[in-house]
Amino acid sequence: MPSKEYDAVVIGAGLVGAAIAYGLVRIGLRVAVLDEGDSVHRPSHGNFGLVWVQGKGVGRPEYARWTLESSERWFDLNASLVEDCGVDPGYRRPGGITPALSEDELCALKTMLERVRSESAAADFEFEILDDARIRTLLPACGPEVVGGAWTAYDGHVDPLRLLRALHASLDLHGARVRSQTKVRAIVPLPGGGFEIAVASGPSASSEDLAGYDPPKGSSLDGGETNKRLQAQRVVIAAGHGSKALGSMVGIEVPVSPEHGQILVTERTASILEYPTLSVRQSDEGSILLGGSKEDRGFDISAPVRTSAEIAARSLRIFPQIAKLRIVRSWGALRVMTPDGFPIYAASDEYAGAFAVACHSGVTLAANHVWQTSRWIERGTIPPEMACFSPRRFESPSSDVSKIA
Ligand SMILES: Cc1cc2nc3c(=O)[nH]c(=O)nc-3n(C[C@H](O)[C@H](O)[C@H](O)COP(=O)(O)OP(=O)(O)OC[C@H]3O[C@@H](n4cnc5c(N)ncnc54)[C@H](O)[C@@H]3O)c2cc1C
C-alpha cells in the first residue's frame, strides 16, 4: 500500500469516533480526527451516561453478547484513560435496576430477561426479578407504587462528558491530530488505494496540518470549493447524523434517523440512589438525572415542557422524594437510530479501507469500539461477532427483528 500522511482519518469526534480513534492510536496508527463542531446535533454531549446491558439484544443475541462484552471491557477502558490523561470518567458498575409500576410491567421484564438469557445461550446471564420487599432493600427511595423490578449485574454508569474529555485528551497525548471546526465536504477514493478528504475549516483548524496538499490531477477536489485536503489509507465515518451523506461518497449505506430524547437534572443532593435505573440515576456528584423519553421529532432538539412534565411525573411515581429537589437543567438531544435499533458496522465493498459505524448506545459500546472495532479497521477483516451488524441486513426481507434494541 502506498504511504499516506495518515493511516486513518476518523470523521466525527463524538463518542463513537473518539473511541475508535483512541483504539487506533493505541495500536500505533497515525490518526487524524475531524469534527464539524457545534453547529450539529450531537448526542455525545447530551446523553444519560449509562453503560447498560439489561434488556439489550432481544431478538439479536449477537447484540446481547456485544453489549455484555463492552460492559466487561469498560473497567479496562476507564483505567486506561485515567492512566493516559488523568481524567476519570468515573465508571461504576453496581448493577442496574428497572423498577416496575405494575404487575404487567414486572411480568414483561421477566419475559424479556429470560428471552435474552435463552437466546444468547448464556446460562450464567445474571439477573434477578425483585419483589416489592427486595427492591426496597436495594433502592429504599422507591415509592409505594413500585411493585418490584429487575436487576442485572452488568449495568453501570459514567460521567459521559468526562468520558468524552478523557478520550480527546488521550488522543492528543498519543499524537492524534484532533481538529474541530473542520467539516468534511468530500471523500474521494484515490486510484491505487486510500482516500483524499476535503474539508472546510473554521477558525480553530490548524493550517499547518491540512494545507499544502496538491490533489491528484482529475480529482474532483482539484480546484473545488473546498479549502483544505488530506490523505489517508483508511477513512472511518463516525459522524452520527452526518454519516448518511458521507457514507454515500464511498458506497456505504448508513440508514440512520434521529430519535429525540430529553433529560432533566436536579440540584445536587445526598446519595439516595445506589443503583442506576434506565430512566433515573444519581451522578457521582449528587445530581439526579431523569430521562427515558423517546419521540420522533425530526431534527428538533428543543426540550418542551410537556415532555419534561411526563418525565418528571413517571420519575416521581418511582422515587417520590425527588419532588423536593429543584430542576436545574434540561435539554433535548437526538439518538442516532438505525431501522432496527442495532448498530451498524460497515465496510465499503467498492473502496477498501472505507468504514462506517453508527449506534444509539455509544457510551455503553465505547469499550468495544476502543478494543475491538479499532482492530477490525486496522486489519480490514470483520470479526465474526461483528459481521451480523452490516447494513446488508436491511436489504433482506427476513431482517424483521423487532425494534427493541
Ligand atoms: C437523550 C439521550 C440519552 C442517551 N443515553 C445514552 C446512555 O445512557 N447510554 C448510551 O450508551 N448511549 C446513550 N445515548 C446514545 C449516545 O449518546 C450516542 O450513541 C453517541 O453519543 C453517538 O455518538 P456519535 O459519535 O455516533 O455521534 P455524535 O455525538 O453525533 O458525533 C458525531 C460527530 O460527527 C461530527 N460530524 C458530522 N458530520 C460531519 C462532517 N461532515 N464533517 C466533520 N464532522 C462531522 C459532528 O460534529 C459530531 O460531533 C443517548 C442519546 C441521547 C440522545
The ligand as an ORCA input file, in Angstrom:
! r2SCAN-3c Opt
* xyz 0 1
  C     -31.077     11.663     25.323
  C     -30.044     10.634     25.011
  C     -29.634      9.739     26.001
  C     -28.684      8.767     25.728
  N     -28.289      7.944     26.727
  C     -27.346      7.005     26.467
  C     -26.915      6.154     27.524
  O     -27.339      6.274     28.673
  N     -26.014      5.200     27.218
  C     -25.521      5.035     25.952
  O     -24.733      4.122     25.721
  N     -25.887      5.861     24.951
  C     -26.794      6.832     25.189
  N     -27.179      7.681     24.193
  C     -26.603      7.497     22.874
  C     -25.208      8.061     22.751
  O     -25.164      9.363     23.244
  C     -24.832      8.007     21.265
  O     -24.830      6.652     20.848
  C     -23.477      8.563     20.988
  O     -23.297      9.818     21.569
  C     -23.318      8.675     19.484
  O     -22.067      9.232     19.259
  P     -21.598      9.555     17.786
  O     -20.153      9.864     17.920
  O     -22.016      8.476     16.865
  O     -22.462     10.804     17.342
  P     -22.309     12.354     17.608
  O     -22.262     12.667     19.051
  O     -23.388     12.991     16.802
  O     -20.916     12.722     16.985
  C     -20.756     12.774     15.607
  C     -19.844     13.913     15.308
  O     -19.663     13.938     13.886
  C     -19.484     15.274     13.515
  N     -19.810     15.423     12.098
  C     -20.985     15.193     11.463
  N     -20.864     15.438     10.145
  C     -19.575     15.821      9.934
  C     -18.845     16.203      8.802
  N     -19.365     16.235      7.582
  N     -17.531     16.554      8.967
  C     -16.939     16.535     10.184
  N     -17.619     16.173     11.304
  C     -18.908     15.813     11.179
  C     -20.405     16.073     14.427
  O     -19.907     17.391     14.605
  C     -20.399     15.267     15.716
  O     -19.550     15.828     16.697
  C     -28.119      8.670     24.432
  C     -28.500      9.572     23.453
  C     -29.452     10.547     23.734
  C     -29.836     11.499     22.661
*
